[in-house]
Amino acid sequence: MALKIYTKTGDAGSTSLIGGTKVPKSHLRIESYGTVDELNSHIGFCNDLLTDAFSKKQLKEIQDRLFTIGSSLACDPDK
């Protein structure tokens, strides 16, 4: 059973970037870091299926870079 969280602030279709800047949920930045996160998840799944140490290391490096990209996208570029 999923636990529901209510902040009682309402979002009015917006979300906050790291640093507090509000943007619409439809903002390209939100879509972008969501897509990067999904890609990272799929790579992690593939990594679990591999047995080759070299390939696993390469995928781990790609994941590390994707985490950095995702965190950059989640930040307000003006702050």
Summary of the structure (lengths in Angstrom):
residues: 79
radius of gyration: 16.2
end to end distance: 38.3
largest distance: 48.7
contacts: 160
relative contact order: 0.16
helix: 54%
strand: 10%
